[in-house]
Amino acid sequence: MVSTTKELVTSKNYIILGAGKRGMGLARQLVTEGKDVVMLDSDRDRIEQAVSRLDCMGVVGNGTDPDKLVEAGIENAEAFITLTDSDEINLISCGLVKTLYPGVRTVAAIRSLSYAGATGLREGFLGIDHIVNPAAETGRSINTLIDQGVNPNILNFFNSTLLLYNMHVGPSSRFAGSKVMELRTELKTEFILAAICNDAGLRIPSGETIIEQGDTLSIVANEHEAYEILKAVGDVEKVPKRMVFVGASKITRALLTDMRPSMRSRVTLIDKDGETCEEFSERFREILVIHSDITDEDIMQEEQLTGCDLLVALTDNDELNVITASYAKRVGITRSIALIKQNNNYVRMAWFLDIDVVISTTDTTVESLLRYLRSTNVSSVHTLFDGQLEIIEYVIPDTSPLIGKALKEIDMRTKALIAGITERDGTSHIPSGNSTIEADSTLLVVLKPEHTGFIETLFGRAR
C-alpha cells in the first residue's frame, strides 16, 4: 500500500530511499527473502509502481524529512539504504538518520568520489556505516571477468578457490539422458552439481536425476578441476592479449584503476572527447589512447584495433554499447562485453546479438548491497537464474552451534546444500558427509533466497 498518513510501520524493516532501478532491484531480492521492505520516494508514480509490483509498503516523501522517516518506520528499522540519483540526498539522508537513530544501519550509494578526494569515500563518513560506489563495483566485476578469460559461465568467490561453472546441455551434448551420478564418472573430476535449471524451473538434483537437453547445470569444483571440466566440454577461454575499451567513462576509470599494470599495457582506449583522452593518457601511462568516434565508418579497421581479441563497450549510452559490442563480433574481434546502465532488458537480448557478456551496473550494485546487508558472516553473494538461486560464502563464527559437527549430522531440511568448504588455512575442497565444520571456516552454501533466514539461524551469526 502507499502510505500518505501518519500511520506508523512498527515491524523490523528495510527502508530503501529511491524507487529507481537499483532500489527496485534490491527491494525485489529482499522481498523474495521474506524481508519487510518500505520504499520511500518523492515521486508518487514510482511508489505506486513499486507497491503494485512488489509485496512492499510505499511512502511518498523525502529522505530528509524526519516525519516521513518516522512514517516509513525508521525508529525500528534494520537498515536505511539510499539509492537515489543524487549523491547529496543520499549522503544527507543517511547522515540525518545516523544522527537521529544511531542504532539503524545506514548504507549509501555514492557515484561521485569528489567528496573525499582521490582516495574516495570511506565507511564512517557522516556516520554512514557502508558506502557503495557503483562504478567501482562494476569495474571490479569486469576486471574479474577479463582475468578468467571472459567466460560468462564462471563465477568465483572472495575467500575460496572454488569456482561455479554453469554448463548448458545442448542438442548434441553427450550428457543428455545421463544420470547425475554418471556425470562424475564421465568427467573424471571431483565436483558437486548444485542445481539444474530449465524452462520448467529450478531443482536441486539427486544422484538419480536425469540430465535433459536444455538443462543448465551449476557445477562447483576447485580451480584445477573446473579447468578440466571446461576442457572436457570445450569451453576453455584464454585471457585476452589485446583489448579495446570504447568510452572513457567513470566505469572505465574504475576498471583501469583495478587492473594490474601488465594488463593495462594490453589496452587501447577510444573516446570522442579530446580533453578526456588527454586525462586518461596522463593517468594511465600503459594504455594507448585514440581520440576518435567509434561510430566513424573506418575506426574498426584502424591498425591498432585489428588483431584485438576483446572489445569492451563502456560508454554512458546503453544502445551504443550494445550496437558496438555486437558489431565488433561481426568484424572479427573474438569476444565482446557491453555495459548496461539504464535498461536491463538488453541483458536478455545479448545472446541473440552474439555479445558474449552484458554487465549491468544495477545487478553488480545490488549484489554488493546484499553482501553487506546479509550479515558480517557473508563474504560474497551471487544470484543465478533471475534470482531463483543464490550462492553465498558464509564464514562460520566461533559461537556457531555447528562447530565440530559433520555435515551428515546437520538437518538443513532440504533448504540448502553445502557445496564447498574453505578451511582456516585457506585450503578449499568439495565436502563429503563426513566433513566437519570448524570456526572461521567458510562454507559455500547453495539455497533459494527465501531460505536465507533459516540458514543464518542454523549457522549462527557473529556477535
PLY file of the C-alpha trace (Angstrom):
ply
format ascii 1.0
element vertex 463
property float x
property float y
property float z
element edge 462
property int vertex1
property int vertex2
end_header
0.00 0.00 0.00
1.02 3.64 -0.45
1.10 5.47 2.87
0.30 9.18 2.90
-0.79 9.45 6.55
0.98 9.33 9.90
0.41 5.57 10.13
3.48 4.04 11.76
5.32 0.97 10.49
6.48 -0.92 13.58
7.90 -4.23 12.28
11.64 -4.62 11.70
12.11 -3.46 8.12
14.49 -2.32 5.43
13.80 1.23 4.22
15.01 1.98 0.69
15.17 5.62 -0.36
14.84 5.79 -4.15
12.45 3.61 -6.16
14.56 3.60 -9.32
16.30 0.65 -10.98
18.70 -0.07 -8.14
16.08 0.47 -5.43
13.61 -1.83 -7.16
16.30 -4.45 -7.80
17.34 -4.53 -4.14
13.74 -4.46 -2.90
12.81 -7.38 -5.14
15.62 -9.51 -3.72
14.87 -8.59 -0.10
11.14 -9.28 -0.54
11.99 -12.67 -2.05
13.97 -13.42 1.10
10.89 -12.65 3.21
12.12 -9.29 4.49
9.75 -6.39 5.22
10.58 -3.56 2.80
9.41 0.05 2.73
10.11 2.14 -0.38
10.46 5.91 0.11
10.46 8.27 -2.87
9.19 11.78 -3.60
7.72 10.56 -6.91
4.21 9.18 -6.30
4.14 7.30 -9.62
7.32 5.43 -8.72
5.95 4.45 -5.32
2.65 3.27 -6.79
4.54 1.20 -9.35
6.72 -0.32 -6.61
3.83 -1.41 -4.37
1.89 -2.78 -7.34
4.82 -4.96 -8.44
6.29 -5.99 -5.09
4.97 -7.11 -1.74
6.22 -3.97 -0.04
4.95 -0.75 1.52
5.46 2.67 0.00
5.75 6.16 1.42
5.68 9.28 -0.75
8.14 11.77 0.65
11.71 12.98 1.02
14.50 11.20 2.87
15.49 14.44 4.61
12.03 14.88 6.15
12.06 13.44 9.72
8.26 12.99 9.71
8.41 10.91 6.54
11.20 8.81 8.00
9.03 8.08 11.04
6.11 7.23 8.74
8.36 4.73 6.98
9.22 3.09 10.30
12.76 4.38 10.82
12.51 4.09 14.62
12.53 0.30 14.38
14.35 -0.23 11.07
17.02 -2.83 10.45
18.70 -0.68 7.78
18.23 2.54 5.80
19.60 2.32 2.24
19.81 5.40 -0.02
19.79 4.71 -3.75
18.58 7.95 -5.35
20.34 9.51 -8.34
21.59 12.35 -6.11
24.75 11.75 -4.08
23.92 14.78 -1.96
20.48 13.44 -0.98
21.96 10.00 -0.27
24.65 11.47 1.99
22.43 13.95 3.83
19.62 11.43 4.38
22.00 8.82 5.80
23.69 11.44 7.96
20.33 12.58 9.31
19.21 9.04 10.10
22.50 8.22 11.81
22.22 11.35 13.97
18.59 10.75 14.99
18.64 6.93 15.10
22.22 5.74 15.71
21.13 2.10 16.06
19.94 1.90 12.43
22.47 0.68 9.87
22.93 3.25 7.09
24.06 2.45 3.55
24.60 4.96 0.74
25.27 4.57 -2.96
27.67 7.35 -3.99
28.61 7.83 -7.64
30.99 10.78 -7.32
34.26 10.47 -5.41
34.84 14.24 -5.26
33.65 14.40 -1.65
36.76 12.76 -0.26
39.48 13.37 -2.86
41.39 10.81 -4.89
41.16 8.06 -2.27
37.36 8.11 -2.33
34.83 7.86 0.47
35.31 5.60 3.46
32.87 4.00 5.87
32.24 6.34 8.79
31.89 9.47 6.64
28.96 11.42 8.17
28.43 8.37 10.37
27.43 6.22 7.36
28.08 2.53 8.02
28.64 1.38 4.44
29.23 3.14 1.13
28.87 1.55 -2.31
30.28 3.10 -5.45
28.51 1.56 -8.48
31.37 2.41 -10.85
33.95 0.73 -8.62
31.78 -2.38 -8.15
31.18 -2.69 -11.89
34.86 -2.10 -12.70
35.89 -4.91 -10.35
33.33 -7.26 -11.89
34.60 -6.60 -15.42
38.22 -6.98 -14.34
37.48 -10.34 -12.72
35.66 -11.44 -15.87
38.68 -10.50 -18.03
41.07 -12.33 -15.70
39.10 -15.56 -16.08
39.09 -15.39 -19.87
35.75 -13.62 -20.42
33.82 -16.79 -19.71
30.35 -15.70 -18.53
29.65 -19.20 -17.26
32.20 -18.99 -14.42
31.69 -17.38 -11.00
34.40 -17.06 -8.38
34.28 -16.25 -4.69
36.01 -13.91 -2.25
37.57 -16.40 0.19
37.55 -19.61 -1.81
39.49 -21.09 -4.71
36.35 -23.00 -5.68
34.54 -21.92 -8.85
30.96 -22.29 -10.01
30.52 -23.24 -13.67
27.16 -23.08 -15.47
27.13 -25.68 -18.25
24.35 -25.72 -20.84
23.25 -29.11 -22.16
22.71 -28.56 -25.87
21.13 -30.83 -28.51
24.44 -32.55 -29.29
25.66 -32.87 -25.69
26.83 -36.33 -24.73
25.48 -35.76 -21.21
21.80 -35.57 -22.25
19.98 -38.62 -20.91
22.65 -39.42 -18.31
22.05 -39.67 -14.57
23.78 -37.16 -12.33
25.78 -39.99 -10.73
27.11 -40.90 -14.18
28.28 -37.36 -14.86
31.15 -37.55 -12.38
32.41 -40.77 -13.98
32.12 -39.18 -17.41
34.04 -36.03 -16.47
36.57 -37.83 -14.21
36.67 -34.89 -11.79
35.60 -34.07 -8.22
32.65 -31.66 -8.10
29.17 -31.02 -6.75
26.19 -30.48 -9.03
24.45 -27.74 -7.06
21.36 -27.13 -9.21
19.69 -27.76 -12.54
17.58 -25.12 -14.27
15.45 -25.35 -17.43
12.22 -23.93 -18.81
10.25 -25.95 -16.27
12.02 -24.30 -13.34
14.81 -24.88 -10.86
15.54 -28.11 -8.99
18.18 -29.44 -6.63
19.25 -32.78 -8.15
19.93 -36.16 -6.59
22.23 -38.84 -7.98
19.27 -40.40 -9.80
18.20 -37.17 -11.54
18.23 -37.47 -15.34
20.05 -34.68 -17.22
17.94 -33.43 -20.13
18.56 -31.40 -23.24
18.05 -27.71 -22.44
19.23 -28.04 -18.82
21.74 -25.61 -17.33
23.93 -27.38 -14.77
25.50 -25.39 -11.93
28.72 -27.23 -11.07
31.01 -26.36 -8.14
34.62 -27.54 -8.34
38.07 -26.38 -7.30
40.04 -24.28 -9.77
42.00 -27.15 -11.32
39.02 -29.48 -11.58
36.90 -26.71 -13.09
39.57 -26.23 -15.77
39.43 -29.97 -16.53
35.64 -29.75 -16.88
35.99 -26.77 -19.21
38.46 -28.71 -21.34
36.15 -31.72 -21.42
33.23 -29.66 -22.74
35.35 -27.41 -24.97
34.68 -24.21 -23.04
38.19 -23.03 -22.11
38.79 -19.34 -22.81
42.18 -17.62 -22.70
42.89 -14.28 -21.05
42.77 -11.66 -23.86
46.11 -10.45 -25.21
44.87 -7.23 -26.84
41.82 -5.30 -25.72
39.97 -2.23 -26.93
37.85 -0.21 -24.49
35.25 2.09 -26.05
34.29 5.10 -23.93
36.31 6.86 -21.23
33.56 6.74 -18.60
33.71 6.60 -14.79
33.47 2.83 -15.02
36.37 2.75 -17.48
38.45 4.71 -14.97
37.48 2.33 -12.17
38.26 -0.71 -14.34
41.70 0.58 -15.36
42.50 1.53 -11.76
41.65 -2.00 -10.62
43.75 -3.61 -13.36
47.34 -4.73 -12.96
49.79 -2.55 -14.95
50.75 -5.58 -17.06
47.10 -5.96 -18.11
46.68 -2.23 -18.76
49.52 -2.41 -21.28
47.24 -4.59 -23.45
44.53 -1.90 -23.64
43.65 0.56 -26.40
41.08 3.17 -25.34
38.84 5.04 -27.81
36.89 8.17 -26.89
35.49 11.06 -28.92
36.35 13.77 -26.36
39.85 15.14 -26.77
40.18 16.53 -23.26
39.09 13.23 -21.72
41.59 11.37 -23.89
44.37 13.62 -22.58
43.29 12.97 -18.99
43.28 9.17 -19.40
46.59 9.21 -21.29
48.23 11.11 -18.42
46.70 8.99 -15.67
47.22 5.56 -17.23
50.61 5.64 -18.95
50.49 1.99 -20.03
47.45 2.30 -22.32
47.18 3.56 -25.90
44.53 6.28 -26.25
42.87 7.06 -29.59
40.83 10.25 -29.98
38.03 9.14 -32.29
34.31 8.42 -32.52
33.51 4.70 -32.53
30.68 5.38 -34.98
33.16 6.60 -37.63
32.99 4.28 -40.60
36.65 3.23 -40.68
37.56 3.12 -36.99
37.22 -0.65 -36.67
39.78 -1.05 -39.47
42.43 1.01 -37.64
45.77 -0.75 -37.36
45.67 -0.52 -33.56
42.37 -2.45 -33.44
43.00 -5.24 -35.92
44.00 -8.34 -34.05
42.26 -7.35 -30.80
40.59 -10.33 -29.15
38.28 -8.39 -26.81
36.16 -5.24 -27.12
34.52 -3.74 -24.02
31.87 -1.08 -24.75
31.82 1.26 -21.73
30.11 4.47 -22.86
27.20 6.02 -20.94
24.85 5.09 -23.82
23.34 1.60 -23.49
22.22 1.40 -27.11
25.65 2.42 -28.42
27.31 -0.17 -26.18
25.06 -2.97 -27.42
25.48 -2.00 -31.10
29.27 -1.60 -30.75
29.74 -4.92 -28.94
27.59 -6.74 -31.49
29.29 -5.13 -34.49
32.75 -5.92 -33.08
31.99 -9.65 -33.33
30.94 -9.24 -36.95
34.22 -7.60 -37.96
36.34 -10.33 -36.40
37.01 -9.34 -32.79
36.80 -12.63 -30.89
34.84 -11.57 -27.80
32.84 -8.56 -26.65
31.36 -7.14 -23.45
28.63 -4.48 -23.28
27.94 -2.26 -20.28
24.29 -1.61 -19.39
23.44 1.27 -17.05
19.79 2.04 -17.77
17.84 -0.74 -19.50
18.32 -4.24 -18.07
16.19 -5.68 -20.89
19.34 -5.60 -23.02
20.80 -8.31 -20.79
18.24 -10.76 -22.20
18.94 -9.64 -25.79
22.70 -10.21 -25.61
22.69 -13.84 -26.70
20.71 -13.05 -29.87
23.16 -10.26 -30.76
26.24 -12.51 -30.35
27.53 -10.45 -27.41
29.48 -12.65 -25.01
28.70 -10.81 -21.76
26.44 -7.95 -20.71
27.41 -6.30 -17.41
24.63 -4.48 -15.55
25.59 -1.76 -13.07
22.28 -2.37 -11.31
22.98 -6.07 -10.78
26.56 -5.56 -9.55
25.44 -2.83 -7.14
22.58 -4.95 -5.76
24.90 -7.93 -5.19
27.32 -5.68 -3.30
24.48 -4.32 -1.13
23.18 -7.80 -0.39
26.64 -8.92 0.68
26.72 -6.16 3.29
23.09 -6.37 4.42
23.12 -10.13 5.00
25.49 -10.17 7.97
29.15 -9.86 8.84
29.41 -13.58 8.11
28.68 -13.27 4.39
31.75 -12.52 2.25
30.18 -12.86 -1.20
26.78 -13.38 -2.83
25.91 -14.48 -6.35
22.37 -14.73 -7.72
21.55 -17.15 -10.52
18.65 -17.82 -12.87
16.94 -14.43 -12.46
17.19 -14.56 -8.68
15.78 -18.09 -8.23
19.01 -19.33 -6.66
21.79 -17.87 -4.52
25.34 -18.98 -3.81
26.72 -17.38 -0.66
30.02 -17.63 1.17
29.23 -17.96 4.86
32.01 -17.57 7.42
31.30 -19.71 10.48
31.55 -17.63 13.70
33.27 -19.11 16.74
29.88 -19.07 18.51
28.16 -21.32 15.94
26.35 -24.36 17.38
27.53 -26.37 14.35
31.23 -26.29 15.18
32.65 -29.82 15.33
29.64 -31.40 13.63
29.84 -33.47 10.46
27.66 -32.35 7.56
25.66 -35.59 7.70
24.63 -34.67 11.26
23.13 -31.31 10.25
19.46 -31.22 9.29
19.11 -28.49 6.67
15.60 -29.71 5.80
16.46 -29.78 2.08
16.56 -25.96 2.16
20.24 -25.63 1.34
23.27 -27.51 0.05
26.84 -27.05 1.23
28.85 -27.20 -1.99
32.30 -26.28 -0.67
34.39 -25.68 2.41
37.39 -23.38 2.80
39.42 -24.14 5.90
41.02 -21.56 8.18
44.36 -22.05 6.37
42.77 -21.19 3.01
42.51 -24.76 1.68
39.28 -25.29 -0.29
37.66 -28.63 -1.06
34.43 -30.32 -2.11
32.86 -31.71 1.10
31.52 -35.17 1.90
29.04 -36.13 4.59
31.94 -36.75 6.97
33.39 -33.25 6.55
33.29 -31.29 9.82
32.61 -27.61 10.39
35.26 -25.58 12.16
35.26 -22.00 13.47
36.35 -19.39 10.90
35.95 -21.86 8.04
33.92 -20.64 5.05
31.01 -22.60 3.63
29.80 -22.27 0.06
26.02 -22.53 0.50
23.52 -23.03 -2.32
19.95 -22.06 -1.49
16.80 -20.34 -2.64
16.55 -16.71 -1.43
13.56 -17.39 0.82
15.70 -19.72 2.96
18.43 -17.23 3.90
16.88 -16.51 7.31
16.77 -20.22 8.14
20.45 -20.64 7.25
21.55 -17.62 9.29
19.69 -19.01 12.31
21.08 -22.52 11.78
24.70 -21.47 11.29
24.76 -18.69 13.88
25.75 -15.03 13.44
28.82 -13.26 14.73
28.38 -11.29 17.93
0 1
1 2
2 3
3 4
4 5
5 6
6 7
7 8
8 9
9 10
10 11
11 12
12 13
13 14
14 15
15 16
16 17
17 18
18 19
19 20
20 21
21 22
22 23
23 24
24 25
25 26
26 27
27 28
28 29
29 30
30 31
31 32
32 33
33 34
34 35
35 36
36 37
37 38
38 39
39 40
40 41
41 42
42 43
43 44
44 45
45 46
46 47
47 48
48 49
49 50
50 51
51 52
52 53
53 54
54 55
55 56
56 57
57 58
58 59
59 60
60 61
61 62
62 63
63 64
64 65
65 66
66 67
67 68
68 69
69 70
70 71
71 72
72 73
73 74
74 75
75 76
76 77
77 78
78 79
79 80
80 81
81 82
82 83
83 84
84 85
85 86
86 87
87 88
88 89
89 90
90 91
91 92
92 93
93 94
94 95
95 96
96 97
97 98
98 99
99 100
100 101
101 102
102 103
103 104
104 105
105 106
106 107
107 108
108 109
109 110
110 111
111 112
112 113
113 114
114 115
115 116
116 117
117 118
118 119
119 120
120 121
121 122
122 123
123 124
124 125
125 126
126 127
127 128
128 129
129 130
130 131
131 132
132 133
133 134
134 135
135 136
136 137
137 138
138 139
139 140
140 141
141 142
142 143
143 144
144 145
145 146
146 147
147 148
148 149
149 150
150 151
151 152
152 153
153 154
154 155
155 156
156 157
157 158
158 159
159 160
160 161
161 162
162 163
163 164
164 165
165 166
166 167
167 168
168 169
169 170
170 171
171 172
172 173
173 174
174 175
175 176
176 177
177 178
178 179
179 180
180 181
181 182
182 183
183 184
184 185
185 186
186 187
187 188
188 189
189 190
190 191
191 192
192 193
193 194
194 195
195 196
196 197
197 198
198 199
199 200
200 201
201 202
202 203
203 204
204 205
205 206
206 207
207 208
208 209
209 210
210 211
211 212
212 213
213 214
214 215
215 216
216 217
217 218
218 219
219 220
220 221
221 222
222 223
223 224
224 225
225 226
226 227
227 228
228 229
229 230
230 231
231 232
232 233
233 234
234 235
235 236
236 237
237 238
238 239
239 240
240 241
241 242
242 243
243 244
244 245
245 246
246 247
247 248
248 249
249 250
250 251
251 252
252 253
253 254
254 255
255 256
256 257
257 258
258 259
259 260
260 261
261 262
262 263
263 264
264 265
265 266
266 267
267 268
268 269
269 270
270 271
271 272
272 273
273 274
274 275
275 276
276 277
277 278
278 279
279 280
280 281
281 282
282 283
283 284
284 285
285 286
286 287
287 288
288 289
289 290
290 291
291 292
292 293
293 294
294 295
295 296
296 297
297 298
298 299
299 300
300 301
301 302
302 303
303 304
304 305
305 306
306 307
307 308
308 309
309 310
310 311
311 312
312 313
313 314
314 315
315 316
316 317
317 318
318 319
319 320
320 321
321 322
322 323
323 324
324 325
325 326
326 327
327 328
328 329
329 330
330 331
331 332
332 333
333 334
334 335
335 336
336 337
337 338
338 339
339 340
340 341
341 342
342 343
343 344
344 345
345 346
346 347
347 348
348 349
349 350
350 351
351 352
352 353
353 354
354 355
355 356
356 357
357 358
358 359
359 360
360 361
361 362
362 363
363 364
364 365
365 366
366 367
367 368
368 369
369 370
370 371
371 372
372 373
373 374
374 375
375 376
376 377
377 378
378 379
379 380
380 381
381 382
382 383
383 384
384 385
385 386
386 387
387 388
388 389
389 390
390 391
391 392
392 393
393 394
394 395
395 396
396 397
397 398
398 399
399 400
400 401
401 402
402 403
403 404
404 405
405 406
406 407
407 408
408 409
409 410
410 411
411 412
412 413
413 414
414 415
415 416
416 417
417 418
418 419
419 420
420 421
421 422
422 423
423 424
424 425
425 426
426 427
427 428
428 429
429 430
430 431
431 432
432 433
433 434
434 435
435 436
436 437
437 438
438 439
439 440
440 441
441 442
442 443
443 444
444 445
445 446
446 447
447 448
448 449
449 450
450 451
451 452
452 453
453 454
454 455
455 456
456 457
457 458
458 459
459 460
460 461
461 462
